[in-house]
Amino acid sequence: MAFDDGDPVQHHLGLETLSGLRAGAIEHGYDLLMSLRPTPEWLAGREEATVLDKRCDAYLFALPKRRDKLLAALGASGTPAVALYATDVPPGVAWVGPDNALAMRLAVDRLHGAGHRRIAHLAGLPLLSEARERAAAFTAAMRAHGLDEWSERIVAADWNPRAPGAAAACDRVLDWKPTAVVCANDFLALGLIACAKDRELNVPGDLSLVGMDDVREAAERGLTTVRNPFYAIGRAAVGAAVAIIQGTPPDDACQRIALDLIERRSVRAI
């Protein structure tokens, strides 16, 4: 698994997921070898050969961006492999991730129940399956409440609010004058709070927010959010890998893990 300590999103996801992976490995009696850095350039052309030498019983990948060729090789060879937080994987590869449809229903239902009808979604970039699933689930949840007019009010931004274009995405959302926004993660929600403050908008007085993940900063700022079960996902991924080793087909080892809404102070009834 590779993650960059300079990216707050991957840092939080990585630490909790690693704890779950470790617990799962201990539970099932396996050793866990962790790779915490991106593949160096000198190894990029030999990556498939490195993992296909059969020295490991299974491979797990968190946020497997730019690993399509490697995952395809693992799937084609019958080597047990599990992707975490990505469902668009090659044949022969299993996946474990959060129930993104449930996450969005929880968020939209909470805001709708508080009287909000002008609800927008600050989404992740669509190159990630999680972001696509959440955006589609937002549209479905809004339409389930008869809010078709706002069901496509979606702006995509990088998961990391420090990335170029994140502030502009926040401005586009606020230009619609929503009364509430569901954000793809807590860091985007916190960035949106800063943008709203620049416009002299108060959260939750003028704008209600629901985030995703439940990072430490969300608790500190009183952000209502949907808790992403990083630890449970890591643990379940090891279980999925063990099941494949024992003969379960990869498609049958895939799992979606349930989430919970964490109520704080960023949603106001209107």
C-alpha positions in Angstrom: 0.0 0.0 0.0 1.3 3.4 -0.9 0.3 6.8 0.6 1.9 10.2 0.9 2.3 11.7 4.4 2.0 15.1 2.7 -1.6 14.4 1.7 -3.9 14.7 4.7 -6.6 12.5 3.0 -4.3 9.6 2.3 -2.5 10.0 5.6 -5.6 9.5 7.7 -7.0 6.7 5.4 -3.6 5.0 5.5 -3.0 4.9 9.2 -6.5 3.5 10.1 -6.5 1.1 7.2 -3.0 -0.2 8.2 -4.3 -0.9 11.7 -7.1 -2.9 10.3 -4.8 -4.8 7.9 -2.5 -5.7 10.8 -5.4 -6.9 13.0 -6.8 -9.0 10.2 -3.4 -10.6 9.5 -3.0 -11.4 13.2 -6.5 -12.8 13.4 -5.9 -15.2 10.4 -2.3 -16.1 11.3 -0.6 -14.4 8.4 2.5 -12.1 8.3 1.9 -8.7 6.7 4.5 -7.1 4.5 3.7 -3.4 4.0 5.0 -1.2 1.2 4.4 2.4 2.2 6.0 4.2 -0.7 5.1 4.6 -4.4 6.9 2.3 -6.8 10.2 3.9 -7.8 10.8 4.7 -11.4 13.5 2.1 -11.8 11.2 -0.7 -10.7 8.1 0.4 -12.7 8.9 -1.8 -15.7 9.5 -4.9 -13.5 6.7 -4.5 -11.0 4.6 -7.4 -12.4 7.6 -9.8 -12.3 8.3 -8.8 -8.7 4.8 -9.7 -7.4 4.3 -12.7 -9.6 7.3 -14.6 -8.2 4.9 -16.3 -5.7 6.7 -15.3 -2.6 3.5 -13.9 -1.1 0.2 -15.7 -0.7 -1.9 -12.6 -1.6 -1.6 -8.9 -2.4 -3.7 -6.0 -1.1 -3.8 -2.5 -2.6 -5.2 0.6 -1.0 -6.2 3.3 -3.5 -4.8 1.3 -6.4 -4.4 4.2 -8.8 -2.2 3.6 -11.8 -1.9 -0.1 -10.9 -4.3 -1.4 -13.6 -1.5 -3.3 -15.4 -0.3 -4.9 -12.2 -3.8 -5.8 -11.0 -4.7 -7.3 -14.4 -1.6 -9.5 -14.3 -2.4 -10.7 -10.8 -6.0 -11.4 -11.8 -5.0 -13.3 -15.0 -2.4 -15.4 -13.1 -4.9 -16.4 -10.4 -2.9 -14.8 -7.7 -5.2 -13.7 -4.8 -5.5 -9.9 -4.9 -7.8 -7.4 -3.2 -8.2 -3.7 -3.9 -9.4 -1.4 -1.1 -11.5 1.7 -1.9 -11.8 0.9 -5.6 -14.4 -1.3 -7.3 -13.4 -0.8 -10.9 -10.9 -3.6 -10.9 -9.8 -6.2 -13.6 -11.3 -9.7 -13.7 -9.9 -12.0 -11.0 -9.4 -9.2 -8.5 -11.6 -8.8 -5.4 -12.4 -5.5 -3.7 -13.5 -4.2 -0.3 -14.8 -0.7 0.4 -17.4 1.4 2.1 -21.1 1.3 1.1 -21.0 4.6 -0.7 -24.7 4.5 -1.7 -25.6 4.1 2.0 -23.3 6.9 2.9 -25.0 9.3 0.6 -28.4 8.3 1.6 -27.6 8.9 5.2 -26.3 12.4 4.4 -29.1 13.5 2.1 -31.8 12.0 4.4 -30.4 14.0 7.3 -30.4 17.3 5.4 -33.8 16.6 3.9 -35.2 15.8 7.3 -33.9 19.2 8.5 -36.0 20.9 5.8 -33.3 21.5 3.2 -34.3 21.2 -0.5 -31.5 23.2 -2.2 -28.7 20.6 -1.6 -25.5 20.4 -3.7 -22.7 17.9 -3.7 -19.0 18.8 -3.7 -17.7 15.6 -5.2 -14.4 13.9 -5.7 -12.8 13.6 -9.1 -14.6 11.0 -11.3 -11.4 9.1 -12.1 -11.9 7.4 -8.8 -14.7 4.8 -8.5 -15.6 6.0 -4.9 -16.2 9.5 -6.2 -18.3 8.2 -9.1 -20.4 6.0 -6.8 -21.0 8.8 -4.3 -22.0 11.2 -7.0 -24.4 8.7 -8.6 -25.8 7.9 -5.1 -26.3 11.6 -4.4 -28.4 12.0 -7.5 -30.4 8.9 -6.6 -31.0 10.0 -3.1 -32.1 13.5 -4.2 -34.5 12.0 -6.7 -35.9 9.7 -4.1 -37.0 12.8 -2.2 -38.5 14.4 -5.4 -35.6 16.9 -5.6 -34.8 16.3 -9.3 -34.0 20.0 -9.9 -31.0 19.8 -7.6 -30.1 16.2 -8.2 -27.4 17.2 -10.7 -25.9 20.1 -8.7 -22.5 18.4 -8.5 -19.0 19.9 -8.7 -16.0 17.7 -8.8 -12.8 18.5 -7.0 -9.6 16.8 -5.9 -10.0 14.9 -2.6 -7.2 17.0 -1.2 -8.4 20.6 -0.7 -4.8 21.8 -1.1 -4.8 20.7 -4.7 -5.2 23.3 -7.5 -8.7 24.0 -8.4 -10.2 23.0 -5.0 -11.0 26.6 -4.0 -12.6 27.3 -7.4 -14.8 24.2 -7.0 -16.0 25.5 -3.6 -16.8 28.9 -5.2 -18.9 27.2 -8.0 -20.9 25.3 -5.4 -21.6 28.5 -3.4 -22.6 30.4 -6.5 -25.7 28.1 -6.7 -26.7 29.5 -3.3 -27.6 26.1 -1.7 -28.8 25.9 1.8 -26.8 22.6 2.3 -23.9 20.7 0.8 -22.8 17.1 1.0 -19.0 16.9 0.6 -17.0 14.0 -0.7 -14.8 14.1 2.4 -14.3 16.1 5.5 -11.3 18.0 4.2 -13.3 19.3 1.3 -16.1 20.3 3.8 -13.5 22.2 6.0 -12.3 23.9 2.8 -15.8 24.9 2.0 -16.3 26.4 5.4 -13.3 28.6 4.7 -14.8 29.7 1.4 -18.1 30.4 3.0 -16.5 32.5 5.6 -14.9 34.6 2.9 -18.4 35.3 1.6 -19.6 36.1 5.2 -21.6 32.9 5.3 -21.9 31.1 8.6 -22.0 27.3 9.1 -24.6 26.2 10.0 -26.5 29.5 10.2 -26.4 30.2 6.4 -25.1 26.8 5.1 -25.5 23.3 6.5 -22.7 20.8 5.7 -22.3 17.0 5.9 -18.8 15.5 5.3 -17.5 12.0 4.8 -14.9 10.0 6.7 -14.9 11.4 10.3 -11.3 12.5 10.5 -10.0 14.1 13.7 -10.4 17.6 12.3 -14.1 17.0 11.7 -14.7 16.4 15.4 -12.6 19.4 16.3 -14.7 21.7 14.0 -18.1 20.2 14.9 -18.7 18.8 11.4 -21.6 16.4 11.0 -20.2 13.5 8.9 -20.5 9.9 7.8 -17.9 7.8 9.4 -15.9 5.8 6.9 -14.9 2.4 8.5 -11.2 2.5 7.5 -10.2 0.0 10.2 -13.0 -2.4 9.4 -12.2 -2.2 5.7 -8.6 -3.1 6.3 -9.6 -6.0 8.5 -12.2 -7.3 6.0 -9.7 -7.0 3.1 -7.4 -9.5 4.8 -10.4 -11.8 5.4 -11.3 -11.5 1.7 -7.7 -12.4 0.7 -7.7 -15.4 3.0 -11.1 -16.6 1.6 -9.6 -16.4 -2.0 -6.6 -18.4 -0.9 -9.0 -21.0 0.5 -10.9 -21.3 -2.8 -13.6 -18.6 -2.7 -14.0 -17.0 -6.2 -12.8 -13.3 -6.2 -16.2 -12.0 -7.2 -17.7 -13.7 -4.1 -15.1 -12.2 -1.8 -16.0 -8.6 -2.6 -17.6 -6.7 0.3 -19.2 -3.3 1.1 -18.9 -2.2 4.7 -21.7 -0.2 6.4 -21.2 3.3 7.7 -22.8 5.5 10.4 -23.8 9.2 10.5 -22.1 11.1 13.2 -24.2 14.0 14.3 -22.4 17.2 15.4 -23.1 21.0 14.9 -23.0 21.7 11.1 -26.6 21.0 10.2 -29.4 23.4 11.1 -33.1 22.8 10.6 -34.9 25.4 8.4 
